[in-house]
Amino acid sequence: MIQIDDAGSGSLLGGTCIGVMRVDANEYHYGIIPLEQYKPESFKEKKYLDSVVDIVGTSFSRLNVEKNEKIHVCRGYMFDRLKKWLKEHSYNWESTVIQDPLQTIIEKTFEDYTVSLGLPLQYISYTKYPFHFHRLLKWVYADHEARKELCKQGWDSWQKYGSLERKIYAGKAKNSNLFCLKCGNRIIEGSTMKIVQYVTNRLNKVYLHEYC
């Protein structure tokens, strides 16, 4: 039996992971929808849904999926165009809730992918899965010019919060539990640090080393 699922479609950071698994043989293949598909114009046209079809088609070739194999596809909107493709190519498929083994595997794949983009592993635990938008936004604002390119910029929420006015000033680290969101290292208590302040639906402060 074949399972098809996604991970990361609800994360501000990165593209979206699409995974295909032949459960009985424990065979797994995945692809990442490129971030270019989440730029405003491409996102408006939902080109990321075409990427889903491309990734699944490649995965089927790698796994030698037969037309008569039972295929379970996630019910989510990410697979709207794929379902039409499966029907047109006469695959034996149904739309359902995808659980393990693929669910856990693909979530881990997406976490590893975001770490490869620079997100600290410990920050994933802080943001909770699927990644919390405003907590990820703080990480982006720690190095805005570089990290904005890692975001789904076609989202309405990015259009609203992605280029906010920022106030940058110096302050003293008043406890030992602060970490620099640019380099990821601890900020020494009592040291001078840089603070990036911006307002979304609340006041936000990002703490950095003085020279980061």
C-alpha distance (Angstrom), angle and dihedral (degrees) to the residues before:
residue distance angle dihedral
M1 . . .
I2 3.81 . .
Q3 3.83 123.2 .
I4 3.83 123.5 -163.1
D5 3.80 121.9 -168.4
D6 3.80 143.2 148.2
A7 3.80 136.4 -134.2
G8 3.79 129.7 -167.9
S9 3.79 100.0 28.3
G10 3.81 87.5 121.7
S11 3.81 95.5 46.0
L12 3.80 120.7 99.9
L13 3.79 88.8 -148.7
G14 3.79 122.3 75.8
G15 3.78 135.1 -14.8
T16 3.80 122.9 -64.6
C17 3.79 126.5 -84.0
I18 3.81 116.9 -132.1
G19 3.80 115.3 -166.2
V20 3.79 133.8 -169.3
M21 3.80 122.1 -168.8
R22 3.80 135.4 -177.6
V23 3.78 96.9 -148.1
D24 3.83 101.7 -161.2
A25 3.82 93.3 51.7
N26 3.82 95.6 35.6
E27 3.83 89.8 -126.8
Y28 3.79 115.4 156.9
H29 3.79 135.4 -176.7
Y30 3.78 129.9 170.6
G31 3.79 143.4 173.8
I32 3.80 135.7 -164.1
I33 3.80 121.5 -125.3
P34 3.82 103.3 -126.5
L35 3.77 118.2 -112.0
E36 3.81 88.6 -123.6
Q37 3.80 87.0 74.8
Y38 3.81 88.5 61.5
K39 3.80 95.8 54.9
P40 3.84 110.2 115.3
E41 3.82 99.4 -98.5
S42 3.81 96.3 41.8
F43 3.79 91.3 43.2
K44 3.78 91.3 52.1
E45 3.81 89.2 56.1
K46 3.84 90.8 45.2
K47 3.78 92.0 -125.0
Y48 3.79 88.8 159.2
L49 3.82 86.5 74.2
D50 3.82 89.1 60.5
S51 3.80 88.9 52.4
V52 3.80 88.5 56.6
V53 3.81 89.5 59.0
D54 3.82 91.2 47.5
I55 3.81 93.3 49.9
V56 3.80 94.1 46.7
G57 3.81 91.2 46.3
T58 3.81 90.2 53.3
S59 3.81 91.1 45.5
F60 3.81 91.3 51.0
S61 3.80 89.7 53.1
R62 3.82 92.3 48.7
L63 3.81 92.0 47.7
N64 3.82 95.2 38.9
V65 3.80 92.2 -127.9
E66 3.82 112.1 -164.1
K67 3.81 123.5 -140.8
N68 3.81 91.7 -119.6
E69 3.82 96.0 51.8
K70 3.79 115.1 112.5
I71 3.81 109.6 -108.8
H72 3.80 125.9 -165.4
V73 3.82 115.2 -162.3
C74 3.80 126.0 -167.7
R75 3.81 112.9 -106.3
G76 3.80 93.3 -130.9
Y77 3.81 125.8 118.7
M78 3.82 90.3 -110.1
F79 3.80 88.4 79.5
D80 3.82 100.4 48.7
R81 3.81 94.4 109.9
L82 3.78 93.2 37.1
K83 3.81 90.9 58.3
K84 3.80 89.8 55.5
W85 3.81 89.2 49.0
L86 3.81 92.2 50.0
K87 3.80 90.6 50.1
E88 3.81 93.1 47.3
H89 3.82 90.3 51.4
S90 3.83 93.4 46.3
Y91 3.79 98.1 -119.2
N92 3.82 120.1 165.6
W93 3.80 98.9 -114.7
E94 3.79 143.2 146.0
S95 3.80 134.5 -172.6
T96 3.80 113.9 -118.7
V97 3.80 146.4 135.6
I98 3.81 110.8 -68.6
Q99 3.78 116.7 -141.3
D100 3.81 133.9 162.8
P101 2.90 142.3 0.1
L102 3.81 91.3 35.2
Q103 3.81 97.6 33.7
T104 3.80 95.1 62.2
I105 3.80 93.7 39.5
I106 3.80 95.5 51.3
E107 3.80 93.2 45.6
K108 3.81 88.8 53.8
T109 3.82 89.5 48.0
F110 3.79 90.5 54.3
E111 3.80 92.6 47.3
D112 3.82 90.1 52.2
Y113 3.80 89.2 49.2
T114 3.82 93.1 53.3
V115 3.81 89.9 48.5
S116 3.81 87.7 53.9
L117 3.83 86.9 55.5
G118 3.80 89.7 56.5
L119 3.81 104.3 -94.1
P120 3.84 108.1 140.7
L121 3.78 113.5 -116.5
Q122 3.82 91.9 -129.0
Y123 3.81 89.6 54.2
I124 3.81 89.9 61.2
S125 3.81 89.0 62.6
Y126 3.79 89.0 50.1
T127 3.80 95.3 49.8
K128 3.82 93.4 44.0
Y129 3.81 122.6 -140.2
P130 3.00 122.8 -51.3
F131 3.78 85.8 39.5
H132 3.79 116.4 -102.3
F133 3.82 109.6 -114.9
H134 3.81 100.0 -140.4
R135 3.80 94.1 43.5
L136 3.79 90.5 51.4
L137 3.80 88.4 47.0
K138 3.82 89.3 59.5
W139 3.81 89.3 55.2
V140 3.81 89.7 49.9
Y141 3.81 93.1 50.1
A142 3.82 89.7 53.4
D143 3.83 87.1 72.5
H144 3.79 102.3 8.3
E145 3.80 102.5 169.4
A146 3.81 93.5 53.2
R147 3.80 100.7 33.7
K148 3.80 98.7 45.8
E149 3.81 86.0 73.8
L150 3.82 88.5 63.4
C151 3.81 93.6 58.8
K152 3.79 135.5 93.0
Q153 3.79 93.5 -108.3
G154 3.79 95.5 -179.2
W155 3.80 91.7 68.2
D156 3.81 117.2 109.2
S157 3.81 88.5 -132.2
W158 3.81 90.5 56.6
Q159 3.79 90.9 48.8
K160 3.80 87.5 53.4
Y161 3.80 101.0 41.3
G162 3.80 107.1 16.4
S163 3.82 100.1 88.9
L164 3.77 105.7 31.6
E165 3.79 125.1 158.5
R166 3.79 110.1 -95.7
K167 3.79 133.1 -156.0
I168 3.81 115.3 -152.8
Y169 3.80 121.3 -165.3
A170 3.80 142.6 147.5
G171 3.79 126.1 -98.9
K172 3.81 142.6 161.4
A173 3.80 122.9 -99.5
K174 3.79 103.3 -118.5
N175 3.81 98.2 -171.4
S176 3.80 140.6 24.1
N177 3.80 97.0 -115.4
L178 3.80 97.4 80.1
F179 3.79 122.8 110.5
C180 3.79 128.6 -168.8
L181 3.80 107.7 -113.9
K182 3.80 91.2 -153.7
C183 3.82 102.2 54.5
G184 3.81 97.9 14.6
N185 3.81 96.1 -129.1
R186 3.78 127.4 126.0
I187 3.80 119.1 -89.7
I188 3.81 109.4 -130.6
E189 3.79 113.7 -117.9
G190 3.81 111.4 -105.6
S191 3.80 94.1 18.8
T192 3.79 124.5 123.9
M193 3.78 112.2 -100.4
K194 3.77 138.0 -179.0
I195 3.81 118.5 -114.8
V196 3.80 124.2 -157.9
Q197 3.80 111.7 -160.7
Y198 3.80 127.7 -168.8
V199 3.80 137.7 153.3
T200 3.83 127.4 -125.3
N201 3.78 115.5 150.3
R202 3.81 84.0 -35.1
L203 3.80 140.5 16.7
N204 3.81 112.1 -78.1
K205 3.79 129.7 -166.0
V206 3.80 125.6 -166.9
Y207 3.81 117.3 -163.0
L208 3.81 122.2 -146.1
H209 3.77 137.4 169.4
E210 3.79 111.4 -92.1
Y211 3.81 93.2 -105.4
C212 3.82 101.1 30.8
